[in-house]
Amino acid sequence: MQLAQRIKLIKPSPTLALNARAKALAAQGVDVAGFVAGEPDFDTPEFIKQAAIDSLKAGFTKYTPTAGIPELREAICAKLQKDNQLTYAPDQVLVSTGAKHSLYNIFQALLNEGDEVIIFTPYWVSYPDMVMLAGGKPVFVQTREEDGFAPDPEAIRKALTPRTRAIVINSPSNPSGAVLSRAALEGIASAIRGHDCLIVSDDIYEKLLYEGQFANIANVAPDLFPRLVVVNGLSKAYSMTGWRSGYAAGPKPLIAGMQMIQDQSTSNPTSVVQKAALAALKGPTDFISTMVEEFRARRELIVSGLNSLNGVRCRKPEGAFYVFPDMRGLLERSYKGAPVGTSSRLSEILLDDFRVAVMPGAPFGAEGFLRLSFATSRQVIEKGLSRMKDFVATLS
Ligand SMILES: Cc1ncc(COP(=O)(O)O)c(C=O)c1O
């Protein structure tokens, strides 16, 4: 069948594909140590589930306003004020079916054919494809592990062109777990200040922080607030990945444009999920700190385990639940008579022969690295590390 040209521009999400493969192996009874999933292994808190059940029982099952129910948009404004010191009115907020959907709407509403979007590497796999689906062109600015994955302002200046319409910031980052310091954010601000582009700040991992304090670029450069769009959601902090609840807050014309896209595609986010999101944003937050403390312990375990492997170097992430070890020390070594070669080959060997599922760095724009999610039990982490140790021992 002849399909649209745009389908050829994009790739299937590699994380979803690898996760599906690891799950299929597990379903066949293979004991896989999985480090692929980008979701907390905690259950959604009971009070949030209950809010959805109550609203379902009360018959809250009809269409809602496309942008989300007013009380949820108000609760989002209150959250952005309290947690982020960002002042928004409800008509500057659009609730969507996950933060991924919010990002998709942004690029669809913003970009014309050939417009450029600056993305820092390593990046979350979906940014470039979403930009391309909207007819845009991703322009990559490399960051280095040695710099804590903070971009060099000079490199940003060089990447800016008259066609640059947006720059994406994601801190804490998927895949590196790196958190941009205030100085790093100031560096980005200084580079783009003279250039009229939108700042897309994907703050989805904001609550998963092990060191320091979270800052959005508008906190260090308030003058840039008028051209900021904040993207956030319930998936990570509230362990609600499957519910699909995210939102964007930003300049009114952009939000209105995004709403038109949403009007003509998905309409409102699921009614009862909005009630659950409302309960989450208004409810207690102690379980977030419990989850973060558990992630912190796992972070220690996985970072020290990886660093004990000969040829592996792993930076300690300040946030999110990913480690992004540099595996280049292993790639030239031989496995079964041939050099390991690439991060993709390395992840294939680990899955096929050692039953460890990890993401190669290449789809994140960082060949030579792997991404491991530590949103999994300590037992799985220990098992995975021990299997990786067995793998390293076979290399010559
Ligand atoms: C950086 C980043 N942004 C956005 C998302 C999307 O989250 P959701 O659509 O579940 O809200 C993810 C999910 O993995 C992510 O890692």
The ligand as an SDF file (V2000), in Angstrom:
LIG
                    3D

 16 16  0  0  0  0  0  0  0  0999 V2000
   11.9580   13.5730   28.2060 C   0  0  0  0  0  0  0  0  0  0  0  0
   10.5810   13.0640   28.0960 C   0  0  0  0  0  0  0  0  0  0  0  0
    9.6170   13.9140   27.7360 N   0  0  0  0  0  0  0  0  0  0  0  0
    8.3390   13.5040   27.6100 C   0  0  0  0  0  0  0  0  0  0  0  0
    7.9900   12.1890   27.8370 C   0  0  0  0  0  0  0  0  0  0  0  0
    6.5480   11.7930   27.6330 C   0  0  0  0  0  0  0  0  0  0  0  0
    5.8700   11.4870   28.7740 O   0  0  0  0  0  0  0  0  0  0  0  0
    4.3130   11.2030   28.7680 P   0  0  0  0  0  0  0  0  0  0  0  0
    3.8180   11.2980   27.3530 O   0  0  0  0  0  0  0  0  0  0  0  0
    4.1460    9.8480   29.3360 O   0  0  0  0  0  0  0  0  0  0  0  0
    3.7030   12.2620   29.6100 O   0  0  0  0  0  0  0  0  0  0  0  0
    8.9620   11.2650   28.2010 C   0  0  0  0  0  0  0  0  0  0  0  0
    8.6190    9.8440   28.3990 C   0  0  0  0  0  0  0  0  0  0  0  0
    9.4230    8.9650   28.4370 O   0  0  0  0  0  0  0  0  0  0  0  0
   10.2830   11.7170   28.3450 C   0  0  0  0  0  0  0  0  0  0  0  0
   11.2660   10.8790   28.7040 O   0  0  0  0  0  0  0  0  0  0  0  0
  1  2  1  0
  2  3  1  0
  2 15  2  0
  3  4  2  0
  4  5  1  0
  5  6  1  0
  5 12  2  0
  6  7  1  0
  7  8  1  0
  8  9  2  0
  8 10  1  0
  8 11  1  0
 12 13  1  0
 12 15  1  0
 13 14  2  0
 15 16  1  0
M  END
$$$$
